[in-house]
Amino acid sequence: MQNRWTILLALGMAVAACTPSAERAELTIVATDFAYTPSTLEVRDGQPVHLRLQNDGSLEHDLSLSGLPIAEGSVAATPESGHDMSHLHTDAAMSVHLSAQPGQTATVSFTPTKPGSYRFICTIPGHQEAGMFGTLMVTEP
């Protein structure tokens, strides 16, 4: 009888060790002149996110999420965002930011840490006003 309990305990531990803590969300947003598709995304609190911005437009586009609480050290972007953002006139730090030239793709990885609704925008002057904005919904796990 003791052998059965030992085997069941070992099997339970093996299954628990193989279960991922949070599966990474793979998301793609396509930027065109002047919209994001899709414009609403949903992830879970604590879920690692790999976000891909594909620029199918004829102009540079970016995506910025401000005010999104993220796990420290969880942001990694490719390629690095290297355009001028001085036109924003805001003290709010960008939680997540990536940019792509026409025909290019940029990626960023991050882990949100608080449920809520967070707006993302294109920070290129005039683009948000033309319709380049959306919502990231972070839900309870």
C-alpha positions as CSV (number, residue, x, y, z in Angstrom):
1,M,0.0,0.0,0.0
2,Q,2.9,2.4,0.8
3,N,4.3,1.8,-2.6
4,R,1.1,2.9,-4.3
5,W,1.1,6.2,-2.3
6,T,4.7,6.7,-3.2
7,I,4.0,6.2,-6.9
8,L,0.9,8.5,-6.8
9,L,2.9,11.2,-5.0
10,A,5.7,10.9,-7.5
11,L,3.3,11.1,-10.4
12,G,1.6,14.1,-8.9
13,M,4.9,15.9,-8.5
14,A,5.9,15.1,-12.1
15,V,2.7,16.5,-13.5
16,A,3.0,19.6,-11.4
17,A,6.6,20.1,-12.6
18,C,5.5,19.9,-16.2
19,T,2.6,22.4,-15.9
20,P,3.7,25.9,-17.1
21,S,3.0,28.7,-14.6
22,A,1.7,31.0,-17.3
23,E,1.7,30.3,-21.0
24,R,3.1,33.2,-23.1
25,A,0.6,35.1,-25.1
26,E,1.7,35.6,-28.7
27,L,-0.1,38.7,-30.1
28,T,0.2,40.5,-33.5
29,I,-1.1,44.0,-34.3
30,V,-1.0,45.2,-37.9
31,A,-0.6,48.9,-38.3
32,T,-1.9,50.5,-41.5
33,D,-2.5,54.2,-42.4
34,F,-4.3,54.9,-39.9
35,A,-5.6,52.0,-37.8
36,Y,-4.5,49.0,-35.7
37,T,-5.9,45.6,-36.4
38,P,-7.1,44.2,-34.0
39,S,-7.7,47.3,-31.9
40,T,-8.6,45.3,-28.8
41,L,-6.3,42.7,-27.2
42,E,-6.8,40.6,-24.0
43,V,-4.2,39.0,-21.8
44,R,-4.2,37.7,-18.2
45,D,-2.5,39.4,-15.3
46,G,0.9,37.9,-14.8
47,Q,0.9,36.3,-18.2
48,P,4.1,36.9,-20.3
49,V,3.2,38.7,-23.5
50,H,5.2,38.7,-26.8
51,L,3.7,41.5,-28.9
52,R,4.5,41.9,-32.6
53,L,3.8,45.2,-34.4
54,Q,3.7,44.6,-38.2
55,N,3.7,47.9,-40.2
56,D,1.8,47.4,-43.4
57,G,1.4,51.1,-43.9
58,S,3.3,53.6,-46.0
59,L,4.4,55.7,-43.0
60,E,6.3,55.0,-39.8
61,H,4.1,53.8,-37.0
62,D,4.6,53.0,-33.3
63,L,2.7,51.6,-30.4
64,S,2.9,53.0,-26.9
65,L,1.2,51.7,-23.8
66,S,1.5,54.1,-20.8
67,G,0.5,53.5,-17.3
68,L,0.6,49.7,-17.6
69,P,2.2,48.1,-14.5
70,I,4.7,45.5,-15.7
71,A,7.0,43.1,-14.0
72,E,10.4,44.7,-13.4
73,G,12.9,43.7,-16.1
74,S,10.3,42.1,-18.2
75,V,10.4,44.5,-21.2
76,A,12.6,43.5,-24.1
77,A,12.1,45.2,-27.5
78,T,13.5,44.5,-31.0
79,P,14.5,46.6,-32.8
80,E,15.2,49.4,-30.3
81,S,12.8,52.3,-30.5
82,G,14.9,55.1,-31.9
83,H,12.6,57.8,-33.1
84,D,12.1,61.3,-31.6
85,M,9.2,61.3,-29.1
86,S,9.7,64.9,-27.8
87,H,6.3,65.9,-29.4
88,L,4.4,64.0,-26.6
89,H,4.7,66.7,-24.0
90,T,4.0,64.3,-21.1
91,D,5.7,63.3,-17.9
92,A,4.1,59.9,-18.0
93,A,6.7,57.2,-18.7
94,M,5.9,54.8,-21.5
95,S,5.5,51.3,-20.0
96,V,5.8,49.6,-23.4
97,H,6.9,51.2,-26.7
98,L,7.9,49.9,-30.1
99,S,8.2,51.4,-33.5
100,A,8.4,50.1,-37.1
101,Q,9.2,51.7,-40.4
102,P,7.0,50.8,-43.4
103,G,7.2,47.1,-44.2
104,Q,9.1,46.3,-41.0
105,T,8.1,44.4,-37.9
106,A,9.1,45.2,-34.3
107,T,8.5,43.0,-31.2
108,V,8.4,43.6,-27.5
109,S,8.0,41.2,-24.5
110,F,6.6,42.2,-21.2
111,T,4.5,40.8,-18.3
112,P,1.5,42.9,-17.1
113,T,1.0,42.9,-13.3
114,K,-2.4,44.6,-12.7
115,P,-5.8,43.9,-14.2
116,G,-7.4,46.8,-16.0
117,S,-8.1,48.5,-19.3
118,Y,-5.0,50.2,-20.9
119,R,-5.0,52.4,-24.0
120,F,-2.4,52.1,-26.6
121,I,-1.7,54.8,-29.2
122,C,0.5,55.7,-32.1
123,T,2.6,58.6,-30.9
124,I,3.6,59.9,-34.4
125,P,2.0,63.4,-34.6
126,G,-1.5,63.2,-35.9
127,H,-1.8,59.4,-36.0
128,Q,-3.7,59.0,-32.8
129,E,-6.2,61.7,-33.8
130,A,-6.6,59.9,-37.2
131,G,-7.7,56.7,-35.4
132,M,-4.6,54.9,-34.3
133,F,-5.5,53.8,-30.8
134,G,-6.7,50.7,-29.1
135,T,-7.2,48.9,-25.8
136,L,-5.3,46.2,-24.0
137,M,-7.5,44.4,-21.5
138,V,-5.6,42.7,-18.6
139,T,-7.9,40.2,-16.9
140,E,-7.7,38.3,-13.6
141,P,-5.8,35.1,-14.0
